[in-house]
Amino acid sequence: MDRRSFVKAGCIGSASLLMQGLDPMVRAETAPNAVPPIELRGLSGFKPSPLGMPGLYPGRVVEVREDKAIVRNRVSQPIVGRMLERAMKELTGEKSAREAWAKFIQPGDVVGIKINPSGAPACCSSPEIVREIISSVRLLGVPARNIIVYDRYSYEMDLGSYQALLPAGVRIVGIQDAFASGGGYDSNVYCDANFFGEWETRSYMASIVAHEVTKIINLPTMKDHSASGVTGALKNLAYGTFNNVARTHRAPYTFTNPLIGMMCTVEPLRSKSVLHIMDGMRQVWHGGPLTQVQDFIDQPGILMVATDPVAMDTIELEAIEKTRRQRGAPSVWQQDSKSITADSEEFHHDASKNLFYRQPGHIEAAGKLGLGLADLKQIEHRLLSSES
């Protein structure tokens, strides 16, 4: 058995969990050198799709706000259903929601809905929005058995109670349990780089993405992130699709820039990711991605739709930066060593502190890779007023 096979056989799930390079909170004694060479290997013979990122509408982001969509932390499914319908028609220019959805999904598709349960129960992809997406997809003729709601860690999906809250017949899949290695990844599709001298240098693509789903609807949440600056459409896809990504962090340093964007270019992830719907019912402006501190979670009732994840994340970044300024918190672009703490409790309760030198530049880097537009002057941000 070779080294990589041994890793896949399960040692990551046991004694090696805290091995140097696999625990993101292992501290780095010195700053890392420049970004190392990164090898990307996509699925052999896969034919790219024109629906893939940045998709049919590069640079266009439709945002709908409705204060009544979330009241006392309860999301109204009828209201978010209307918000989603308006946003889809505005994005595509179609007269009906059904025609709008048909731009992306056909009856014969196997549709993956990539949720973000990280941070549950305080802030995760709202089941109410997931149910509306499922309903829209089923109206196109896609049977429930061909709809797969998925994420990387099954225990986080359990915390979000998705199994109890989504329609019967829809498959709910956690690719892996905790940090254990397993058979949910394709060893022939990967990202290979040695960031901090870690033992296992490859991150593999989820088999469900590589081989099973034909279209992906990406449902990120609106959150800051201690390493990447924000968790948005790009990070939800990249770090939720590939395993062994904790190795890219060694506090206080991180290689989320440029790795997030680079992972999103790997086929077939790029081509299958045809639509991004950002759940901004709740907005985490500090302590992300896992905070449960309600003082850092607003409830603005925002829903955004785009085919361009870079443009979407650029708008999200601006929104979180605005909130942080209003609350007197430093910018996520800050690189002040005095702001860095090794105490995660201090970070989660003090908005002036952070665990890493954040890398919000990953969004612009993804734009340079051709995944979308990061220049606000080029982004067509359509803000729809709420309906009575």
VMD Tcl script that draws the C-alpha trace (Angstrom):
set ca {
  {0.00 0.00 0.00}
  {1.49 3.36 -1.02}
  {1.48 6.52 1.09}
  {-1.64 8.11 -0.45}
  {-3.61 4.86 -0.26}
  {-2.69 4.59 3.40}
  {-4.03 8.08 4.05}
  {-7.26 7.26 2.23}
  {-7.60 4.06 4.24}
  {-8.45 6.12 7.26}
  {-5.48 7.32 9.27}
  {-6.55 10.95 8.86}
  {-9.61 10.08 10.90}
  {-7.61 8.88 13.90}
  {-4.19 9.71 15.29}
  {-3.22 11.99 12.44}
  {-6.07 14.45 13.06}
  {-3.80 16.71 15.08}
  {-0.76 16.02 12.96}
  {1.18 19.07 11.88}
  {-0.55 20.64 8.89}
  {-3.95 19.03 9.42}
  {-5.12 21.01 12.44}
  {-5.88 24.59 11.31}
  {-5.05 25.95 14.75}
  {-1.49 24.63 14.79}
  {0.60 27.78 14.97}
  {3.21 28.77 12.40}
  {6.50 29.92 13.89}
  {7.43 31.99 10.86}
  {5.59 33.48 7.92}
  {5.30 31.13 4.93}
  {7.13 31.79 1.72}
  {5.32 32.69 -1.49}
  {2.43 30.57 -2.74}
  {3.86 27.15 -3.65}
  {3.25 25.47 -7.02}
  {-0.34 24.19 -7.18}
  {-1.27 21.28 -9.44}
  {-4.89 20.93 -10.48}
  {-6.25 17.78 -12.11}
  {-9.81 17.73 -13.40}
  {-11.98 14.87 -14.57}
  {-10.44 13.31 -17.64}
  {-12.42 13.77 -20.83}
  {-15.01 16.10 -19.32}
  {-16.47 18.59 -21.82}
  {-16.92 22.10 -20.33}
  {-20.38 23.64 -20.36}
  {-21.27 27.24 -21.30}
  {-23.51 27.29 -18.23}
  {-20.46 27.01 -15.99}
  {-18.98 29.88 -13.99}
  {-19.31 32.80 -14.66}
  {-22.40 31.48 -16.41}
  {-25.08 33.05 -18.57}
  {-25.05 36.46 -16.89}
  {-21.49 37.52 -15.99}
  {-21.38 40.47 -13.61}
  {-25.12 40.52 -12.89}
  {-26.28 40.21 -9.28}
  {-29.94 40.55 -8.31}
  {-30.63 41.41 -4.68}
  {-34.03 41.44 -3.00}
  {-34.54 42.75 0.53}
  {-37.60 42.16 2.65}
  {-37.65 43.03 6.35}
  {-40.59 40.72 7.00}
  {-38.81 37.71 5.49}
  {-37.25 37.02 8.87}
  {-38.86 38.08 12.13}
  {-37.43 37.09 15.53}
  {-35.15 34.62 13.76}
  {-38.06 32.89 11.99}
  {-37.91 32.78 8.18}
  {-41.19 33.08 6.30}
  {-41.31 30.54 3.50}
  {-44.09 32.30 1.56}
  {-42.13 35.56 1.57}
  {-38.80 34.01 0.58}
  {-40.66 32.09 -2.13}
  {-41.89 35.36 -3.62}
  {-38.43 36.91 -3.24}
  {-36.81 34.01 -5.08}
  {-39.37 34.17 -7.89}
  {-38.80 37.91 -8.39}
  {-35.04 37.49 -8.34}
  {-35.04 34.64 -10.87}
  {-37.24 36.55 -13.31}
  {-35.09 39.66 -12.93}
  {-31.87 37.70 -13.43}
  {-33.02 36.00 -16.62}
  {-35.49 38.48 -18.07}
  {-38.12 35.75 -18.30}
  {-41.81 36.45 -17.62}
  {-42.37 33.40 -15.43}
  {-40.33 31.74 -12.72}
  {-40.69 28.40 -14.48}
  {-39.12 29.78 -17.66}
  {-36.36 31.36 -15.58}
  {-35.48 28.08 -13.86}
  {-35.60 26.25 -17.20}
  {-32.59 28.30 -18.29}
  {-30.50 26.18 -15.95}
  {-32.30 22.93 -15.17}
  {-33.83 20.25 -17.43}
  {-36.08 17.34 -16.40}
  {-33.32 14.79 -16.94}
  {-30.82 16.51 -14.63}
  {-29.59 15.20 -11.32}
  {-29.58 18.40 -9.29}
  {-27.22 18.98 -6.40}
  {-28.08 21.72 -3.91}
  {-24.86 22.67 -2.15}
  {-25.90 24.08 1.21}
  {-23.78 25.65 3.93}
  {-24.67 24.10 7.31}
  {-21.44 25.37 8.91}
  {-22.45 27.54 11.84}
  {-25.69 25.71 12.56}
  {-27.94 26.32 14.31}
  {-27.20 30.06 14.58}
  {-26.59 30.69 10.87}
  {-26.82 28.13 8.09}
  {-28.61 27.73 4.76}
  {-32.28 28.29 5.62}
  {-34.41 25.16 5.14}
  {-37.23 27.44 3.97}
  {-35.13 28.57 0.99}
  {-33.95 25.02 0.31}
  {-37.59 23.90 0.17}
  {-38.43 26.67 -2.32}
  {-35.51 25.63 -4.54}
  {-36.62 22.01 -4.41}
  {-40.18 23.01 -5.31}
  {-38.98 25.05 -8.30}
  {-36.79 22.21 -9.56}
  {-39.59 19.65 -9.20}
  {-41.98 21.84 -11.18}
  {-39.58 21.42 -14.11}
  {-40.10 17.65 -13.99}
  {-37.08 16.62 -11.93}
  {-38.17 13.78 -9.59}
  {-37.39 14.04 -5.89}
  {-34.95 11.11 -6.10}
  {-32.82 13.15 -8.52}
  {-32.42 16.05 -6.10}
  {-29.49 15.80 -3.71}
  {-28.96 18.26 -0.87}
  {-25.36 17.87 0.20}
  {-22.36 19.23 2.06}
  {-19.02 18.01 3.25}
  {-19.67 17.16 6.90}
  {-22.70 15.06 7.79}
  {-22.59 16.08 11.47}
  {-23.07 19.74 10.52}
  {-26.08 18.79 8.41}
  {-27.45 16.92 11.43}
  {-27.13 20.11 13.52}
  {-29.19 21.94 10.90}
  {-31.93 19.24 11.07}
  {-32.21 19.11 7.28}
  {-33.29 15.46 7.35}
  {-36.41 16.44 9.29}
  {-37.15 19.70 7.49}
  {-36.87 18.81 3.79}
  {-39.41 16.97 1.60}
  {-39.56 13.19 1.55}
  {-37.74 11.51 -1.32}
  {-35.03 14.14 -1.61}
  {-31.60 12.71 -0.87}
  {-29.62 14.38 1.92}
  {-25.96 13.51 1.75}
  {-23.03 14.27 4.05}
  {-19.90 13.43 2.10}
  {-17.88 12.53 5.16}
  {-18.09 12.25 8.94}
  {-16.03 14.83 10.84}
  {-12.44 14.75 9.59}
  {-12.38 11.07 8.69}
  {-11.22 10.02 5.26}
  {-13.51 7.78 3.28}
  {-14.81 6.68 -0.07}
  {-16.66 9.90 -0.88}
  {-13.84 11.39 -2.95}
  {-12.32 10.71 -6.36}
  {-8.57 10.20 -6.08}
  {-8.15 11.08 -9.78}
  {-9.52 14.63 -9.41}
  {-7.50 16.77 -7.04}
  {-5.55 19.83 -6.02}
  {-1.94 19.13 -5.00}
  {0.25 21.62 -3.14}
  {2.56 21.61 -0.15}
  {1.63 24.68 1.90}
  {3.22 24.20 5.31}
  {5.15 20.95 4.96}
  {2.04 18.87 5.60}
  {2.17 15.12 5.19}
  {-0.74 14.67 2.77}
  {-0.54 17.37 0.09}
  {-3.63 16.52 -1.96}
  {-7.27 17.55 -1.66}
  {-9.68 15.36 -3.62}
  {-12.99 16.27 -5.25}
  {-16.20 14.78 -3.89}
  {-17.35 11.88 -6.05}
  {-20.93 13.13 -5.91}
  {-19.77 16.28 -7.73}
  {-17.40 14.54 -10.11}
  {-19.76 11.77 -11.19}
  {-23.34 11.97 -9.93}
  {-24.92 15.43 -10.09}
  {-25.25 17.10 -13.48}
  {-26.13 20.60 -12.19}
  {-25.29 22.37 -8.93}
  {-27.33 25.11 -7.29}
  {-25.05 26.78 -4.77}
  {-26.71 28.10 -1.59}
  {-24.09 29.96 0.48}
  {-24.81 32.08 3.54}
  {-23.69 35.66 4.15}
  {-20.85 35.41 6.64}
  {-17.44 36.78 7.44}
  {-14.67 34.18 7.77}
  {-11.64 34.23 10.03}
  {-9.29 33.04 7.27}
  {-10.76 33.93 3.86}
  {-12.37 37.22 4.93}
  {-15.84 36.11 3.91}
  {-17.60 32.83 3.26}
  {-19.49 33.26 0.03}
  {-20.37 31.44 -3.15}
  {-16.76 30.66 -4.05}
  {-15.68 29.26 -0.70}
  {-18.89 27.29 -0.23}
  {-18.15 25.48 -3.48}
  {-14.40 25.05 -3.14}
  {-13.92 24.06 0.48}
  {-17.23 22.19 0.53}
  {-16.31 20.08 -2.50}
  {-12.69 19.14 -1.77}
  {-11.45 17.33 1.32}
  {-8.31 17.94 3.37}
  {-8.56 21.72 3.20}
  {-7.74 22.50 6.84}
  {-4.11 22.03 5.86}
  {-4.23 25.37 4.02}
  {-4.41 27.16 7.41}
  {-1.67 27.36 9.97}
  {-2.51 30.25 12.24}
  {-2.05 33.08 11.74}
  {-1.46 32.35 8.03}
  {-3.72 30.94 5.33}
  {-3.58 30.10 1.62}
  {-7.29 30.57 0.99}
  {-6.03 33.10 -1.55}
  {-5.52 31.83 -4.24}
  {-6.69 28.27 -3.52}
  {-10.44 28.97 -3.29}
  {-10.62 30.33 -6.82}
  {-8.27 27.71 -8.21}
  {-10.40 24.88 -6.83}
  {-13.48 26.41 -8.43}
  {-11.83 26.19 -11.86}
  {-11.44 22.42 -11.65}
  {-13.80 20.50 -13.92}
  {-16.48 19.39 -13.55}
  {-17.12 21.67 -10.54}
  {-16.82 24.78 -12.71}
  {-19.24 23.63 -15.41}
  {-21.83 22.05 -13.14}
  {-22.18 25.11 -10.87}
  {-24.81 26.98 -12.87}
  {-26.64 29.09 -10.28}
  {-25.78 30.79 -6.98}
  {-28.44 31.85 -4.48}
  {-27.07 33.66 -1.44}
  {-29.06 33.28 1.76}
  {-28.71 36.62 3.52}
  {-31.64 36.16 5.86}
  {-28.96 36.32 8.52}
  {-25.64 38.12 8.18}
  {-22.67 37.14 10.34}
  {-20.36 40.17 10.47}
  {-17.84 38.77 12.96}
  {-16.89 35.37 14.34}
  {-17.56 33.42 11.18}
  {-17.92 30.77 10.11}
  {-18.95 29.04 13.34}
  {-20.08 31.76 15.74}
  {-23.16 31.27 17.88}
  {-22.90 34.78 19.36}
  {-26.13 36.56 18.46}
  {-24.56 40.01 18.91}
  {-22.60 39.35 15.73}
  {-25.55 38.10 13.66}
  {-27.93 40.58 12.02}
  {-31.18 39.64 10.27}
  {-31.40 41.86 7.16}
  {-33.67 39.59 5.09}
  {-31.51 39.56 1.95}
  {-31.64 37.15 -0.98}
  {-29.20 37.38 -3.89}
  {-29.17 35.46 -7.17}
  {-26.41 35.27 -9.81}
  {-24.57 32.97 -12.18}
  {-21.34 34.85 -11.42}
  {-19.97 33.84 -7.98}
  {-17.20 36.45 -8.08}
  {-19.64 39.32 -8.56}
  {-21.90 37.90 -5.86}
  {-19.06 37.59 -3.35}
  {-17.86 41.11 -4.19}
  {-21.29 42.48 -3.25}
  {-21.34 40.36 -0.10}
  {-17.87 41.58 0.90}
  {-18.96 45.20 0.54}
  {-22.06 44.54 2.67}
  {-20.08 42.92 5.48}
  {-17.47 45.67 5.37}
  {-20.24 48.26 5.68}
  {-21.71 46.51 8.71}
  {-18.32 46.24 10.36}
  {-17.70 49.97 9.85}
  {-21.10 50.76 11.35}
  {-20.28 48.62 14.39}
  {-16.79 50.06 14.82}
  {-15.05 46.81 13.88}
  {-11.85 46.79 11.78}
  {-11.92 45.92 8.11}
  {-11.52 42.29 7.08}
  {-8.60 43.60 4.99}
  {-6.70 44.54 8.16}
  {-3.25 42.96 8.46}
  {-2.26 44.30 11.89}
  {-0.32 41.80 13.99}
  {-1.81 43.36 17.15}
  {-5.26 42.15 16.07}
  {-4.19 38.50 15.95}
  {-5.04 36.24 18.86}
  {-4.37 32.56 19.51}
  {-7.40 32.41 21.80}
  {-10.49 31.36 19.84}
  {-12.78 32.44 22.69}
  {-11.33 35.94 22.53}
  {-11.90 36.03 18.78}
  {-15.50 34.89 19.11}
  {-16.32 37.65 21.61}
  {-14.17 40.58 20.45}
  {-14.75 42.03 16.99}
  {-11.33 43.70 17.01}
  {-9.55 40.33 17.14}
  {-8.92 37.64 14.56}
  {-7.29 34.22 14.31}
  {-5.65 34.72 10.90}
  {-4.46 37.40 8.55}
  {-7.61 37.27 6.47}
  {-7.49 36.86 2.70}
  {-10.53 38.58 1.12}
  {-8.34 39.03 -1.98}
  {-9.34 35.49 -2.94}
  {-12.39 37.00 -4.66}
  {-10.41 39.25 -6.98}
  {-7.98 36.37 -7.60}
  {-10.90 34.19 -8.70}
  {-11.93 36.93 -11.10}
  {-8.50 36.90 -12.69}
  {-8.97 33.16 -13.24}
  {-12.02 33.92 -15.39}
  {-14.68 32.90 -12.87}
  {-16.43 36.29 -12.87}
  {-16.14 40.04 -12.36}
  {-14.70 41.55 -9.18}
  {-14.68 45.22 -10.21}
  {-17.67 47.01 -8.65}
  {-17.75 49.38 -11.63}
  {-18.37 46.42 -13.95}
  {-20.91 44.65 -11.75}
  {-24.57 45.12 -12.59}
  {-26.05 45.13 -9.09}
  {-29.85 45.16 -9.37}
  {-31.40 45.98 -6.02}
  {-35.14 45.29 -5.92}
  {-37.31 47.08 -3.39}
  {-39.49 44.99 -1.10}
  {-43.10 44.32 -2.03}
  {-45.96 44.95 0.32}
}
mol new
graphics top color blue
foreach p $ca { graphics top sphere $p radius 0.5 }
foreach p [lrange $ca 0 end-1] q [lrange $ca 1 end] { graphics top cylinder $p $q radius 0.2 }
display resetview
